[in-house]
Amino acid sequence: QVQLVESGGGLVQPGGSLQLSCVMSGSRVGIYTMAWYRQAPGKQREFVAVIISSGMTKYADSVKGRFTISRDYAKNTVYLQMNSLKPEDTAVYYCNAEGYWGQGTQVTVSS
């Protein structure tokens, strides 16, 4: 059974940085397309970033140039490095592995 556990969320000021982690158990991150999504209050869940098995990445236009998705095979973990954070980045961030979802981690960007 694949399980995903996110961590690293918190409260940060505008312009700050956070790194989210998603640890997989029950399988290997290297064989899945791994993605991050987010859901702000009152809004639908939206795509943020994806990394496929070849290592190719893709980002939502709203985070391009500020966020970086990466994968550590040894730690079986996927990361989302978030820089230059804006208040509109406030959301619950979810890790996804082809249909499997984590429980989410809250990111709040506020002064």
Contacts in CASP RR format, 6 or more apart in sequence:
PFRMAT RR
TARGET T0000
AUTHOR 0000-0000-0000
METHOD contacts of the structure
MODEL  1
QVQLVESGGGLVQPGGSLQLSCVMSGSRVGIYTMAWYRQAPGKQREFVAV
IISSGMTKYADSVKGRFTISRDYAKNTVYLQMNSLKPEDTAVYYCNAEGY
WGQGTQVTVSS
1 26 0 8 1.000
2 24 0 8 1.000
2 25 0 8 1.000
2 26 0 8 1.000
2 27 0 8 1.000
2 97 0 8 1.000
2 100 0 8 1.000
3 24 0 8 1.000
3 25 0 8 1.000
3 26 0 8 1.000
3 100 0 8 1.000
3 102 0 8 1.000
4 22 0 8 1.000
4 23 0 8 1.000
4 24 0 8 1.000
4 95 0 8 1.000
4 96 0 8 1.000
4 97 0 8 1.000
4 100 0 8 1.000
4 101 0 8 1.000
4 102 0 8 1.000
5 22 0 8 1.000
5 23 0 8 1.000
5 25 0 8 1.000
5 102 0 8 1.000
5 103 0 8 1.000
6 20 0 8 1.000
6 21 0 8 1.000
6 22 0 8 1.000
6 93 0 8 1.000
6 94 0 8 1.000
6 95 0 8 1.000
6 102 0 8 1.000
6 103 0 8 1.000
6 104 0 8 1.000
6 105 0 8 1.000
7 20 0 8 1.000
7 21 0 8 1.000
7 23 0 8 1.000
7 105 0 8 1.000
8 18 0 8 1.000
8 19 0 8 1.000
8 20 0 8 1.000
8 21 0 8 1.000
8 105 0 8 1.000
9 18 0 8 1.000
9 20 0 8 1.000
9 93 0 8 1.000
9 105 0 8 1.000
9 106 0 8 1.000
9 107 0 8 1.000
10 18 0 8 1.000
10 105 0 8 1.000
10 106 0 8 1.000
10 107 0 8 1.000
10 108 0 8 1.000
11 108 0 8 1.000
11 110 0 8 1.000
12 18 0 8 1.000
12 85 0 8 1.000
12 107 0 8 1.000
12 108 0 8 1.000
12 109 0 8 1.000
13 109 0 8 1.000
13 110 0 8 1.000
13 111 0 8 1.000
14 85 0 8 1.000
14 86 0 8 1.000
14 87 0 8 1.000
14 109 0 8 1.000
14 110 0 8 1.000
14 111 0 8 1.000
15 83 0 8 1.000
15 84 0 8 1.000
15 85 0 8 1.000
15 86 0 8 1.000
15 109 0 8 1.000
16 83 0 8 1.000
16 84 0 8 1.000
16 85 0 8 1.000
16 109 0 8 1.000
17 81 0 8 1.000
17 82 0 8 1.000
17 83 0 8 1.000
17 84 0 8 1.000
17 85 0 8 1.000
18 82 0 8 1.000
18 85 0 8 1.000
18 107 0 8 1.000
19 79 0 8 1.000
19 80 0 8 1.000
19 81 0 8 1.000
19 82 0 8 1.000
20 36 0 8 1.000
20 79 0 8 1.000
20 80 0 8 1.000
20 82 0 8 1.000
20 93 0 8 1.000
20 95 0 8 1.000
20 105 0 8 1.000
20 107 0 8 1.000
21 77 0 8 1.000
21 78 0 8 1.000
21 79 0 8 1.000
22 34 0 8 1.000
22 36 0 8 1.000
22 77 0 8 1.000
22 78 0 8 1.000
22 79 0 8 1.000
22 80 0 8 1.000
22 95 0 8 1.000
22 102 0 8 1.000
23 75 0 8 1.000
23 76 0 8 1.000
23 77 0 8 1.000
24 32 0 8 1.000
24 76 0 8 1.000
24 77 0 8 1.000
24 78 0 8 1.000
24 97 0 8 1.000
25 76 0 8 1.000
27 97 0 8 1.000
28 73 0 8 1.000
28 76 0 8 1.000
29 71 0 8 1.000
29 72 0 8 1.000
29 73 0 8 1.000
29 76 0 8 1.000
29 77 0 8 1.000
29 78 0 8 1.000
29 97 0 8 1.000
30 53 0 8 1.000
30 71 0 8 1.000
30 73 0 8 1.000
31 53 0 8 1.000
32 53 0 8 1.000
32 97 0 8 1.000
32 98 0 8 1.000
33 50 0 8 1.000
33 51 0 8 1.000
33 52 0 8 1.000
33 53 0 8 1.000
33 97 0 8 1.000
33 98 0 8 1.000
34 50 0 8 1.000
34 51 0 8 1.000
34 69 0 8 1.000
34 71 0 8 1.000
34 78 0 8 1.000
34 95 0 8 1.000
34 96 0 8 1.000
34 97 0 8 1.000
35 47 0 8 1.000
35 48 0 8 1.000
35 49 0 8 1.000
35 50 0 8 1.000
35 51 0 8 1.000
35 69 0 8 1.000
35 95 0 8 1.000
35 96 0 8 1.000
35 97 0 8 1.000
36 48 0 8 1.000
36 49 0 8 1.000
36 50 0 8 1.000
36 69 0 8 1.000
36 78 0 8 1.000
36 80 0 8 1.000
36 93 0 8 1.000
36 94 0 8 1.000
36 95 0 8 1.000
36 96 0 8 1.000
37 45 0 8 1.000
37 46 0 8 1.000
37 47 0 8 1.000
37 48 0 8 1.000
37 93 0 8 1.000
37 94 0 8 1.000
37 96 0 8 1.000
38 45 0 8 1.000
38 46 0 8 1.000
38 48 0 8 1.000
38 89 0 8 1.000
38 91 0 8 1.000
38 92 0 8 1.000
38 93 0 8 1.000
38 94 0 8 1.000
38 107 0 8 1.000
39 45 0 8 1.000
39 46 0 8 1.000
39 91 0 8 1.000
39 92 0 8 1.000
39 94 0 8 1.000
40 88 0 8 1.000
40 90 0 8 1.000
40 91 0 8 1.000
43 91 0 8 1.000
45 94 0 8 1.000
46 60 0 8 1.000
47 60 0 8 1.000
48 59 0 8 1.000
48 60 0 8 1.000
48 63 0 8 1.000
48 67 0 8 1.000
48 80 0 8 1.000
48 93 0 8 1.000
49 57 0 8 1.000
49 58 0 8 1.000
49 59 0 8 1.000
49 60 0 8 1.000
49 63 0 8 1.000
49 67 0 8 1.000
49 68 0 8 1.000
49 69 0 8 1.000
49 80 0 8 1.000
50 57 0 8 1.000
50 58 0 8 1.000
50 69 0 8 1.000
51 57 0 8 1.000
51 69 0 8 1.000
51 70 0 8 1.000
51 71 0 8 1.000
51 78 0 8 1.000
55 71 0 8 1.000
57 68 0 8 1.000
57 69 0 8 1.000
59 65 0 8 1.000
59 67 0 8 1.000
59 69 0 8 1.000
62 88 0 8 1.000
63 82 0 8 1.000
63 89 0 8 1.000
66 82 0 8 1.000
66 83 0 8 1.000
66 84 0 8 1.000
66 85 0 8 1.000
67 80 0 8 1.000
67 81 0 8 1.000
67 82 0 8 1.000
67 83 0 8 1.000
68 79 0 8 1.000
68 80 0 8 1.000
68 81 0 8 1.000
68 83 0 8 1.000
69 78 0 8 1.000
69 79 0 8 1.000
69 80 0 8 1.000
69 81 0 8 1.000
70 78 0 8 1.000
70 79 0 8 1.000
70 81 0 8 1.000
71 77 0 8 1.000
71 78 0 8 1.000
71 79 0 8 1.000
72 78 0 8 1.000
72 79 0 8 1.000
78 95 0 8 1.000
80 93 0 8 1.000
82 89 0 8 1.000
82 107 0 8 1.000
85 107 0 8 1.000
85 109 0 8 1.000
86 109 0 8 1.000
87 109 0 8 1.000
87 110 0 8 1.000
88 109 0 8 1.000
89 107 0 8 1.000
89 109 0 8 1.000
90 107 0 8 1.000
90 108 0 8 1.000
90 109 0 8 1.000
90 110 0 8 1.000
91 106 0 8 1.000
91 107 0 8 1.000
92 104 0 8 1.000
92 105 0 8 1.000
92 106 0 8 1.000
92 107 0 8 1.000
93 104 0 8 1.000
93 105 0 8 1.000
93 106 0 8 1.000
93 107 0 8 1.000
94 101 0 8 1.000
94 102 0 8 1.000
94 103 0 8 1.000
94 104 0 8 1.000
95 101 0 8 1.000
95 102 0 8 1.000
95 104 0 8 1.000
96 102 0 8 1.000
END
